[in-house]
Amino acid sequence: MSTPHSPIKVIDSHTGGEPTRIVIAGIPDLGGGSMAEQSRVFREKFDWLRSSVANEPRGHDAMVGALLLPPQDPQNLCGVIFFNNASTLPMCIHGTIGLAATLVHMGKISSGSHPIETPAGLVTITLNEDRTVSVTNVPCFRERAGVCIEVPGYGQITGDIAWGGNWFFLIEDQGPAIKRENITELQAFTSAVKNALAVHHVRSQSGEEIDHVECFGPPVDPTAADSKNFVLCPGNAYDRSPCGTGTSAKLACLFADGKIQPGQVWRQAGILDSVFSGTVVALDETTVIPTVSGRAWILGESIYCFDESDPLRHGIPSSI
Ligand code: PYC
Protein backbone atom coordinates (compact mmCIF):
# COMPACT_ATOMS: atom_id res chain seq x y z
CA MET A 1 0.00 0.00 0.00
CA SER A 2 1.35 3.46 -0.80
CA THR A 3 0.39 7.06 -1.38
CA PRO A 4 2.31 8.38 -4.41
CA HIS A 5 1.57 12.00 -3.47
CA SER A 6 0.97 14.04 -0.34
CA PRO A 7 -2.26 13.11 1.49
CA ILE A 8 -5.43 14.33 -0.18
CA LYS A 9 -7.85 15.85 2.29
CA VAL A 10 -11.39 16.89 1.42
CA ILE A 11 -14.33 18.57 3.15
CA ASP A 12 -17.85 17.72 1.97
CA SER A 13 -20.86 20.01 2.13
CA HIS A 14 -24.16 20.41 0.36
CA THR A 15 -25.92 23.54 -0.84
CA GLY A 16 -29.66 23.10 -1.20
CA GLY A 17 -29.07 19.37 -1.72
CA GLU A 18 -26.23 19.67 -4.29
CA PRO A 19 -22.90 18.29 -3.01
CA THR A 20 -19.55 20.09 -3.03
CA ARG A 21 -16.30 18.35 -2.16
CA ILE A 22 -13.44 20.79 -1.57
CA VAL A 23 -9.89 19.42 -1.85
CA ILE A 24 -8.01 21.33 0.87
CA ALA A 25 -4.66 19.48 0.82
CA GLY A 26 -2.60 17.28 -1.51
CA ILE A 27 -3.18 19.41 -4.64
CA PRO A 28 -0.30 19.09 -7.15
CA ASP A 29 1.55 22.17 -8.45
CA LEU A 30 -0.58 23.57 -11.30
CA GLY A 31 1.96 26.22 -12.30
CA GLY A 32 0.59 29.19 -10.40
CA GLY A 33 -1.01 31.07 -13.35
CA SER A 34 -4.56 32.43 -13.50
CA MET A 35 -7.31 30.02 -12.42
CA ALA A 36 -8.20 29.55 -16.12
CA GLU A 37 -4.58 28.55 -16.86
CA GLN A 38 -4.35 26.28 -13.81
CA SER A 39 -7.68 24.70 -14.77
CA ARG A 40 -6.20 23.78 -18.18
CA VAL A 41 -3.10 22.24 -16.52
CA PHE A 42 -5.40 20.31 -14.14
CA ARG A 43 -7.43 18.95 -17.09
CA GLU A 44 -4.38 18.00 -19.13
CA LYS A 45 -2.11 16.54 -16.43
CA PHE A 46 -4.09 15.63 -13.33
CA ASP A 47 -7.35 14.16 -14.51
CA TRP A 48 -6.70 11.22 -12.13
CA LEU A 49 -7.28 13.64 -9.23
CA ARG A 50 -10.59 14.90 -10.67
CA SER A 51 -11.72 11.32 -11.24
CA SER A 52 -10.52 10.15 -7.78
CA VAL A 53 -12.60 12.85 -6.08
CA ALA A 54 -15.72 13.13 -8.26
CA ASN A 55 -16.27 9.70 -9.77
CA GLU A 56 -17.45 6.51 -8.10
CA PRO A 57 -16.55 4.80 -5.80
CA ARG A 58 -15.64 7.91 -3.71
CA GLY A 59 -17.97 10.22 -5.61
CA HIS A 60 -21.05 9.91 -7.81
CA ASP A 61 -22.47 11.60 -10.90
CA ALA A 62 -23.88 14.61 -9.04
CA MET A 63 -20.64 15.34 -7.17
CA VAL A 64 -19.04 18.73 -7.78
CA GLY A 65 -15.44 18.90 -6.59
CA ALA A 66 -13.20 21.91 -6.16
CA LEU A 67 -9.53 22.63 -5.58
CA LEU A 68 -8.81 25.25 -2.92
CA LEU A 69 -5.77 27.15 -4.23
CA PRO A 70 -3.66 30.14 -3.22
CA PRO A 71 -4.79 33.31 -5.05
CA GLN A 72 -2.65 34.70 -7.87
CA ASP A 73 -3.25 38.18 -6.45
CA PRO A 74 -2.54 38.20 -2.69
CA GLN A 75 -5.35 40.75 -2.20
CA ASN A 76 -7.85 37.98 -2.91
CA LEU A 77 -8.83 35.33 -0.37
CA CYS A 78 -8.13 32.25 -2.49
CA GLY A 79 -8.51 30.67 -5.90
CA VAL A 80 -10.82 27.79 -6.79
CA ILE A 81 -11.21 25.38 -9.69
CA PHE A 82 -14.51 23.49 -9.90
CA PHE A 83 -14.97 20.13 -11.59
CA ASN A 84 -17.51 17.34 -11.90
CA ASN A 85 -17.85 13.77 -13.18
CA ALA A 86 -16.99 14.93 -16.72
CA SER A 87 -14.46 17.81 -16.62
CA THR A 88 -13.77 21.23 -15.11
CA LEU A 89 -16.38 24.01 -14.83
CA PRO A 90 -15.61 27.71 -15.37
CA MET A 91 -17.74 28.67 -12.36
CA CYS A 92 -20.19 27.13 -9.88
CA ILE A 93 -22.26 29.11 -7.41
CA HIS A 94 -23.61 26.31 -5.22
CA GLY A 95 -19.96 25.21 -5.01
CA THR A 96 -18.81 28.72 -4.08
CA ILE A 97 -21.42 28.79 -1.29
CA GLY A 98 -20.07 25.37 -0.21
CA LEU A 99 -16.52 26.76 -0.38
CA ALA A 100 -17.53 29.68 1.87
CA ALA A 101 -19.05 27.27 4.44
CA THR A 102 -15.89 25.15 4.23
CA LEU A 103 -13.62 28.16 4.85
CA VAL A 104 -15.75 29.09 7.88
CA HIS A 105 -15.54 25.48 9.11
CA MET A 106 -11.72 25.60 8.71
CA GLY A 107 -11.59 28.84 10.72
CA LYS A 108 -10.18 30.81 7.76
CA ILE A 109 -13.00 33.40 7.66
CA SER A 110 -15.83 34.36 10.01
CA SER A 111 -17.53 37.43 8.51
CA GLY A 112 -17.38 40.02 5.76
CA SER A 113 -16.86 39.97 2.01
CA HIS A 114 -13.97 38.25 0.24
CA PRO A 115 -12.86 38.16 -3.42
CA ILE A 116 -12.23 34.71 -4.89
CA GLU A 117 -10.47 33.91 -8.17
CA THR A 118 -12.24 31.42 -10.49
CA PRO A 119 -11.56 30.37 -14.10
CA ALA A 120 -14.56 32.54 -15.15
CA GLY A 121 -13.19 35.61 -13.32
CA LEU A 122 -13.28 37.26 -9.93
CA VAL A 123 -16.34 36.66 -7.73
CA THR A 124 -17.06 37.87 -4.19
CA ILE A 125 -18.54 35.93 -1.27
CA THR A 126 -20.34 37.71 1.56
CA LEU A 127 -21.12 35.88 4.80
CA ASN A 128 -24.56 36.96 6.03
CA GLU A 129 -25.76 36.95 9.66
CA ASP A 130 -28.36 34.25 8.95
CA ARG A 131 -25.51 31.94 7.74
CA THR A 132 -26.50 32.29 4.12
CA VAL A 133 -23.75 33.25 1.68
CA SER A 134 -24.17 35.74 -1.16
CA VAL A 135 -22.03 35.24 -4.26
CA THR A 136 -21.51 38.23 -6.53
CA ASN A 137 -20.90 36.60 -9.88
CA VAL A 138 -18.97 37.54 -13.01
CA PRO A 139 -20.82 39.69 -15.61
CA CYS A 140 -23.69 37.69 -17.14
CA PHE A 141 -25.74 38.28 -20.27
CA ARG A 142 -28.32 36.82 -22.63
CA GLU A 143 -26.68 36.20 -25.96
CA ARG A 144 -29.70 35.06 -28.02
CA ALA A 145 -33.46 34.95 -27.35
CA GLY A 146 -36.06 32.64 -28.89
CA VAL A 147 -33.71 30.07 -30.45
CA CYS A 148 -35.88 27.35 -32.06
CA ILE A 149 -34.57 23.79 -32.44
CA GLU A 150 -36.14 20.51 -33.53
CA VAL A 151 -35.75 17.98 -30.71
CA PRO A 152 -36.45 14.38 -31.78
CA GLY A 153 -39.45 13.03 -29.88
CA TYR A 154 -40.43 16.47 -28.56
CA GLY A 155 -40.88 18.67 -31.66
CA GLN A 156 -39.88 22.35 -31.83
CA ILE A 157 -38.43 23.68 -28.59
CA THR A 158 -37.65 27.37 -28.08
CA GLY A 159 -35.11 28.70 -25.62
CA ASP A 160 -32.66 31.47 -24.80
CA ILE A 161 -28.88 31.18 -24.74
CA ALA A 162 -27.26 32.96 -21.80
CA TRP A 163 -23.96 33.09 -19.91
CA GLY A 164 -24.24 32.84 -16.12
CA GLY A 165 -20.63 31.71 -15.49
CA ASN A 166 -21.49 28.59 -17.53
CA TRP A 167 -23.43 28.43 -20.83
CA PHE A 168 -27.16 27.70 -20.52
CA PHE A 169 -30.09 26.96 -22.84
CA LEU A 170 -33.12 28.22 -20.90
CA ILE A 171 -36.56 26.77 -21.68
CA GLU A 172 -39.82 28.11 -20.23
CA ASP A 173 -42.97 25.97 -19.83
CA GLN A 174 -42.08 23.28 -22.40
CA GLY A 175 -41.37 19.58 -21.84
CA PRO A 176 -42.37 17.58 -18.73
CA ALA A 177 -43.78 19.43 -15.71
CA ILE A 178 -41.02 20.48 -13.27
CA LYS A 179 -41.71 18.11 -10.38
CA ARG A 180 -39.69 15.49 -8.53
CA GLU A 181 -41.81 12.59 -9.78
CA ASN A 182 -40.76 13.59 -13.34
CA ILE A 183 -36.97 13.52 -12.80
CA THR A 184 -36.46 10.61 -15.24
CA GLU A 185 -38.60 12.33 -17.90
CA LEU A 186 -36.87 15.67 -17.28
CA GLN A 187 -33.45 14.05 -17.65
CA ALA A 188 -34.53 12.43 -20.93
CA PHE A 189 -35.99 15.72 -22.22
CA THR A 190 -33.02 17.93 -21.28
CA SER A 191 -30.54 15.33 -22.64
CA ALA A 192 -32.48 15.28 -25.93
CA VAL A 193 -32.33 19.10 -26.05
CA LYS A 194 -28.60 19.05 -25.33
CA ASN A 195 -28.01 16.50 -28.11
CA ALA A 196 -30.12 18.57 -30.52
CA LEU A 197 -28.07 21.68 -29.70
CA ALA A 198 -24.92 19.72 -30.56
CA VAL A 199 -26.38 18.16 -33.73
CA HIS A 200 -27.55 21.58 -35.00
CA HIS A 201 -24.19 23.17 -34.03
CA VAL A 202 -25.90 25.66 -31.73
CA ARG A 203 -23.03 27.15 -29.74
CA SER A 204 -22.18 30.46 -28.13
CA GLN A 205 -20.97 33.18 -30.51
CA SER A 206 -17.45 32.51 -29.22
CA GLY A 207 -17.87 28.85 -30.28
CA GLU A 208 -18.34 27.29 -26.83
CA GLU A 209 -20.63 24.33 -26.17
CA ILE A 210 -23.98 25.11 -24.53
CA ASP A 211 -23.49 22.42 -21.89
CA HIS A 212 -26.23 23.21 -19.33
CA VAL A 213 -29.96 22.91 -20.14
CA GLU A 214 -32.38 24.60 -17.74
CA CYS A 215 -36.18 24.21 -17.74
CA PHE A 216 -38.55 26.47 -15.83
CA GLY A 217 -42.12 26.12 -14.61
CA PRO A 218 -44.33 27.53 -11.88
CA PRO A 219 -43.21 27.21 -8.24
CA VAL A 220 -45.07 24.85 -5.87
CA ASP A 221 -45.52 27.67 -3.36
CA PRO A 222 -45.65 31.14 -4.96
CA THR A 223 -45.14 32.73 -1.54
CA ALA A 224 -41.73 31.00 -1.27
CA ALA A 225 -40.40 31.19 -4.86
CA ASP A 226 -41.06 32.89 -8.19
CA SER A 227 -40.18 29.90 -10.37
CA LYS A 228 -39.01 26.29 -10.16
CA ASN A 229 -36.24 24.86 -12.35
CA PHE A 230 -34.57 21.64 -13.43
CA VAL A 231 -30.97 21.88 -14.62
CA LEU A 232 -29.05 19.25 -16.56
CA CYS A 233 -25.30 19.65 -16.02
CA PRO A 234 -22.43 18.48 -18.26
CA GLY A 235 -21.82 14.84 -17.33
CA ASN A 236 -25.63 14.33 -17.41
CA ALA A 237 -26.35 14.68 -13.70
CA TYR A 238 -29.11 17.08 -12.69
CA ASP A 239 -28.49 19.85 -10.20
CA ARG A 240 -30.17 19.13 -6.85
CA SER A 241 -29.96 22.85 -6.01
CA PRO A 242 -31.53 25.72 -8.02
CA CYS A 243 -28.09 26.11 -9.74
CA GLY A 244 -26.56 29.50 -9.03
CA THR A 245 -24.98 30.04 -12.43
CA GLY A 246 -28.31 28.93 -13.94
CA THR A 247 -30.10 31.43 -11.70
CA SER A 248 -27.61 34.09 -12.90
CA ALA A 249 -28.39 33.22 -16.54
CA LYS A 250 -32.12 33.45 -15.72
CA LEU A 251 -31.61 36.85 -14.05
CA ALA A 252 -29.80 38.09 -17.18
CA CYS A 253 -32.76 36.95 -19.35
CA LEU A 254 -35.35 38.48 -16.99
CA PHE A 255 -33.43 41.76 -17.04
CA ALA A 256 -33.11 41.70 -20.84
CA ASP A 257 -36.91 41.19 -21.08
CA GLY A 258 -37.58 44.05 -18.62
CA LYS A 259 -39.17 41.55 -16.19
CA ILE A 260 -36.90 42.47 -13.27
CA GLN A 261 -35.29 45.75 -12.31
CA PRO A 262 -31.87 46.16 -10.67
CA GLY A 263 -32.17 45.33 -6.96
CA GLN A 264 -35.45 43.42 -7.33
CA VAL A 265 -35.29 39.99 -5.63
CA TRP A 266 -35.96 36.85 -7.72
CA ARG A 267 -36.44 33.59 -5.78
CA GLN A 268 -35.48 30.54 -7.78
CA ALA A 269 -36.56 27.12 -6.48
CA GLY A 270 -34.80 23.97 -7.67
CA ILE A 271 -36.18 20.49 -8.22
CA LEU A 272 -36.01 19.77 -4.42
CA ASP A 273 -37.68 23.15 -3.69
CA SER A 274 -34.55 24.55 -2.05
CA VAL A 275 -34.40 28.25 -2.96
CA PHE A 276 -31.66 30.66 -4.08
CA SER A 277 -32.48 34.35 -4.14
CA GLY A 278 -30.89 36.70 -6.64
CA THR A 279 -30.65 40.34 -7.63
CA VAL A 280 -28.78 42.17 -10.38
CA VAL A 281 -26.76 45.31 -10.84
CA ALA A 282 -26.93 46.50 -14.47
CA LEU A 283 -23.65 47.16 -16.26
CA ASP A 284 -25.39 48.21 -19.49
CA GLU A 285 -28.63 47.33 -21.37
CA THR A 286 -27.64 43.68 -21.81
CA THR A 287 -25.11 42.81 -19.11
CA VAL A 288 -25.71 42.37 -15.40
CA ILE A 289 -23.74 41.40 -12.33
CA PRO A 290 -25.94 38.95 -10.40
CA THR A 291 -25.66 38.29 -6.69
CA VAL A 292 -27.07 34.87 -5.71
CA SER A 293 -27.63 33.79 -2.10
CA GLY A 294 -28.12 30.39 -0.49
CA ARG A 295 -26.95 28.24 2.40
CA ALA A 296 -24.56 25.28 2.62
CA TRP A 297 -24.13 22.70 5.38
CA ILE A 298 -20.91 20.83 6.22
CA LEU A 299 -21.21 17.02 5.96
CA GLY A 300 -17.78 15.63 6.84
CA GLU A 301 -14.04 15.49 6.32
CA SER A 302 -11.90 12.72 4.77
CA ILE A 303 -8.31 11.77 4.07
CA TYR A 304 -8.03 9.57 1.00
CA CYS A 305 -6.14 6.26 0.74
CA PHE A 306 -4.62 5.13 -2.57
CA ASP A 307 -3.82 1.41 -2.41
CA GLU A 308 -1.73 0.49 -5.46
CA SER A 309 -3.39 -2.92 -5.60
CA ASP A 310 -6.76 -1.17 -6.12
CA PRO A 311 -7.35 -0.83 -9.88
CA LEU A 312 -10.12 1.72 -9.20
CA ARG A 313 -8.18 3.90 -6.72
CA HIS A 314 -8.42 6.79 -9.21
CA GLY A 315 -12.16 6.37 -9.71
CA ILE A 316 -14.31 4.65 -12.28
CA PRO A 317 -13.96 6.58 -15.56
CA SER A 318 -17.33 8.11 -16.51
CA SER A 319 -17.29 6.29 -19.89
CA ILE A 320 -17.41 2.77 -18.31
O1 PYC B 1 -24.70 26.30 -8.71
O2 PYC B 1 -23.70 27.23 -10.41
C1 PYC B 1 -24.10 26.24 -9.81
C2 PYC B 1 -23.85 24.91 -10.41
C3 PYC B 1 -23.29 24.64 -11.62
C4 PYC B 1 -23.25 23.26 -11.77
C5 PYC B 1 -23.80 22.71 -10.62
N1 PYC B 1 -24.16 23.74 -9.81
Residues whose N, C-alpha, C, O or C-beta is under 5 A from the ligand:
A	BS01	PYC	M91 C92 I93 H94 G95 C233 D239 C243 G244 T245 G246
